[in-house]
């Protein structure tokens, strides 16, 4: 009896956890980001070195107090970037202004910018969450574990079907530009929630 109750509560927790993860994924996939890459860590550290050398140069060249204060503030702010991203495994040369302004560091900044704009594919995130839920539920076993597996497999199937419908619709609109207005009109009765979901899935 105790074992059955334990399985039931564990299965319920697993279902709630996975549903919450899926809800977060569907509600705002744009907020998900990859962990900082090595290029991003190097760029954040290099940003701090750039600000430090700029502050030293400004002081040595006796620029205005306002400009010195701005550069010093930038140096302090850049420390937060390094703290957030973490230190890189390999530090680029950045002892002098000449080293900092090297071509490789300009390329590093561009790479870090591209890495920072990357986002996880919402379909892959949702599918991974469902796979995790199926795996956890299968481990729990029992009646509730079996029900959870069935529920999550059904949800994964519906997610795949939704993706195929959206991709098909977008392909149709591109190939039949003249009917795009009529296509939009046919979907004008969709609820705001459905429109928001579809827009996020298309992104």
C-alpha positions as CSV (number, residue, x, y, z in Angstrom):
1,X,0.0,0.0,0.0
2,X,2.8,2.4,1.0
3,X,4.7,1.5,-2.2
4,X,1.6,2.2,-4.4
5,X,1.2,5.6,-2.7
6,X,4.9,6.4,-3.2
7,X,4.7,5.4,-6.9
8,X,1.6,7.6,-7.3
9,X,3.1,10.6,-5.7
10,X,6.4,10.2,-7.6
11,X,4.5,9.8,-10.9
12,X,2.4,12.8,-10.2
13,X,5.5,14.9,-9.4
14,X,7.1,13.7,-12.6
15,X,4.1,14.7,-14.7
16,X,3.7,18.1,-13.1
17,X,7.5,18.7,-13.5
18,X,7.5,17.8,-17.1
19,X,4.3,19.7,-17.9
20,X,5.8,22.8,-16.2
21,X,9.0,22.5,-18.3
22,X,6.9,22.1,-21.4
23,X,4.8,25.1,-20.4
24,X,7.9,27.3,-19.9
25,X,9.3,26.1,-23.2
26,X,6.1,26.9,-25.2
27,X,5.5,30.2,-23.3
28,X,8.8,31.7,-23.9
29,X,11.4,29.9,-26.0
30,X,13.0,33.2,-26.9
31,X,14.2,33.5,-23.3
32,X,16.2,30.2,-23.4
33,X,19.9,30.6,-24.2
34,X,22.9,28.3,-24.7
35,X,25.6,28.3,-22.0
36,X,28.3,30.9,-22.8
37,X,30.8,29.6,-25.4
38,X,34.5,29.8,-25.1
39,X,34.5,32.7,-27.5
40,X,32.0,34.6,-25.4
41,X,34.0,34.0,-22.2
42,X,37.2,35.2,-24.0
43,X,35.4,38.2,-25.3
44,X,33.9,39.1,-21.9
45,X,37.4,38.9,-20.3
46,X,38.9,40.9,-23.2
47,X,36.2,43.5,-22.7
48,X,37.4,43.9,-19.1
49,X,41.0,44.2,-20.3
50,X,40.1,46.7,-22.9
51,X,38.3,48.8,-20.4
52,X,41.2,48.6,-18.0
53,X,43.8,49.6,-20.6
54,X,41.5,52.4,-21.8
55,X,41.2,53.7,-18.2
56,X,45.0,53.6,-17.8
57,X,45.5,55.3,-21.2
58,X,43.0,58.0,-20.4
59,X,44.7,58.8,-17.2
60,X,48.2,58.9,-18.8
61,X,47.0,61.2,-21.6
62,X,45.3,63.5,-19.0
63,X,41.9,63.5,-20.7
64,X,39.0,65.3,-19.1
65,X,37.7,64.2,-15.7
66,X,34.3,63.3,-17.2
67,X,35.8,61.0,-19.9
68,X,38.1,59.4,-17.3
69,X,35.0,58.8,-15.0
70,X,33.1,57.3,-17.9
71,X,35.9,54.9,-18.8
72,X,36.3,53.9,-15.1
73,X,32.6,53.2,-14.9
74,X,32.9,51.1,-18.1
75,X,35.8,49.2,-16.5
76,X,33.7,48.5,-13.4
77,X,30.7,47.4,-15.5
78,X,32.8,45.1,-17.6
79,X,33.7,43.1,-14.4
80,X,30.1,42.0,-14.2
81,X,30.3,40.5,-17.7
82,X,33.3,38.5,-16.7
83,X,31.7,37.4,-13.5
84,X,28.5,36.3,-15.4
85,X,30.3,34.5,-18.3
86,X,33.1,33.0,-16.3
87,X,36.8,32.8,-17.1
88,X,37.9,31.3,-20.4
89,X,40.1,28.2,-20.6
90,X,42.6,30.2,-22.7
91,X,43.2,33.9,-22.3
92,X,43.9,35.9,-25.5
93,X,47.0,38.2,-25.4
94,X,45.8,41.6,-24.0
95,X,48.6,43.2,-22.0
96,X,49.0,46.3,-24.3
97,X,46.7,48.4,-26.5
98,X,48.4,47.0,-29.5
99,X,47.7,43.4,-28.5
100,X,44.0,44.2,-27.6
101,X,43.5,45.9,-31.0
102,X,44.8,43.0,-33.0
103,X,42.8,41.6,-35.9
104,X,42.1,38.3,-34.0
105,X,40.4,40.2,-31.2
106,X,38.1,41.9,-33.7
107,X,37.2,38.5,-35.2
108,X,36.7,37.2,-31.6
109,X,34.2,40.0,-30.9
110,X,32.3,39.1,-34.1
111,X,32.2,35.4,-33.2
112,X,31.0,36.1,-29.7
113,X,28.2,38.3,-31.1
114,X,27.0,35.5,-33.4
115,X,27.2,33.0,-30.6
116,X,25.2,35.3,-28.4
117,X,22.4,35.6,-30.9
118,X,21.9,31.8,-31.2
119,X,18.8,30.4,-29.5
120,X,17.8,26.7,-29.0
121,X,15.2,25.4,-31.4
122,X,11.9,25.4,-29.5
123,X,10.8,22.1,-31.2
124,X,14.0,20.4,-30.0
125,X,13.6,21.7,-26.5
126,X,10.0,20.5,-26.2
127,X,10.9,17.1,-27.7
128,X,13.8,16.8,-25.2
129,X,11.6,17.7,-22.3
130,X,9.0,15.1,-23.4
131,X,11.8,12.5,-23.8
132,X,13.0,13.2,-20.3
133,X,9.5,12.9,-19.0
134,X,9.0,9.6,-20.8
135,X,12.3,8.3,-19.4
136,X,11.5,9.3,-15.8
137,X,8.0,7.9,-16.0
138,X,9.3,4.6,-17.4
139,X,11.7,4.3,-14.5
140,X,9.0,4.9,-12.0
141,X,6.9,2.0,-13.5
142,X,3.7,0.9,-12.0
143,X,0.2,1.9,-13.2
144,X,0.8,5.7,-12.8
145,X,4.2,5.5,-14.5
146,X,2.6,3.6,-17.5
147,X,-0.2,6.3,-17.7
148,X,2.4,9.0,-17.6
149,X,4.4,7.4,-20.4
150,X,1.2,7.1,-22.5
151,X,0.2,10.7,-21.8
152,X,3.7,12.1,-22.7
153,X,4.0,10.0,-25.9
154,X,0.6,11.3,-26.9
155,X,1.8,14.9,-26.2
156,X,5.0,14.3,-28.2
157,X,2.9,13.0,-31.1
158,X,0.7,16.1,-31.0
159,X,3.8,18.3,-30.8
160,X,5.2,16.7,-33.9
161,X,1.9,17.0,-35.8
162,X,1.7,20.7,-34.9
163,X,5.2,21.3,-36.2
164,X,4.4,19.5,-39.5
165,X,1.2,21.6,-39.9
166,X,3.0,24.9,-39.3
167,X,5.9,24.0,-41.6
168,X,3.5,22.9,-44.3
169,X,1.4,26.1,-43.9
170,X,4.5,28.2,-44.2
171,X,5.7,26.3,-47.3
172,X,2.3,26.7,-48.9
173,X,2.2,30.4,-48.3
174,X,5.7,30.8,-49.9
175,X,4.8,28.8,-52.9
176,X,1.4,30.5,-53.3
177,X,1.9,34.1,-52.5
178,X,-1.3,35.1,-54.3
179,X,-3.4,33.2,-51.8
180,X,-1.6,34.5,-48.7
181,X,-4.3,37.0,-47.9
182,X,-7.1,34.4,-48.2
183,X,-5.0,32.0,-46.0
184,X,-4.7,34.7,-43.3
185,X,-8.4,35.4,-43.5
186,X,-9.2,31.8,-43.0
187,X,-7.2,31.8,-39.8
188,X,-8.6,35.1,-38.5
189,X,-10.8,33.4,-36.0
190,X,-7.9,31.9,-34.1
191,X,-7.8,32.8,-30.4
192,X,-4.9,35.2,-29.3
193,X,-3.4,32.3,-27.4
194,X,-3.3,30.1,-30.5
195,X,-1.8,32.9,-32.6
196,X,0.9,33.6,-30.0
197,X,1.7,29.8,-29.8
198,X,2.0,29.5,-33.5
199,X,4.1,32.7,-33.8
200,X,6.5,31.4,-31.2
201,X,6.7,28.0,-32.9
202,X,7.5,29.6,-36.3
203,X,10.3,31.7,-34.8
